[in-house]
């Protein structure tokens, strides 16, 4: 991470407009790393972890009054697993529509398959990894709230989040806004465990910090931590009767523009 020079009080703007900017035909590249640690008691106690990195390239294919359509390519570059399968270990291409505050307006397709035909675990990959921004100009210390309805097939999960403008910084010629964010909500999830396919039902809470490039309207970098506790129902791959139990999951996510 490059060192940042903090802006002095005399340089701070009265208000600042924090909105993602989308220009048709432009491309932005990111590097994302996910680190997960899990502890479960599902037919016996166990634990595991993984770390996986991706190169992500976003291309703006169209822009209208409501937002933009993005074509996104995710390429895994490094993977390390210790008893916990990591998701999405193949090259993926998906498209979606997003709004100016970073909200996903509509998932369109994944690897050429229409979103309406995708399962929950596949739809989970269709996102932008952007924290929510305010819908109007803000001052230093201002807080905003956001609620997003995330659709998984016929299910809708409401995630509530807050953001705060906590500072400014400069990196070279870039003027950056420093944002803290937090989100909480109920979560129903389908994933893989060593015992088989697992349905998770519980609550998850996320906190994080992001740097936003004010002039270009791009996320510069973001780090977040998610903590979740879940009731688990596993359908074993061996065809045996379902197993129930609990799982605690910690997920660290880092996204950096390159």
PyMOL commands that set and color helices and strands:
alter all, ss='L'
color gray80, all
select helices_A, chain A and resi 9-11+115-117+120-123
alter helices_A, ss='H'
color red, helices_A
select strands_A, chain A and resi 5-6+27-42+45-63+68-82+92-98+104-110+113-114+143-152+155-171+174-193+196-213+218-236+243-257
alter strands_A, ss='S'
color yellow, strands_A
deselect
rebuild
show_as cartoon
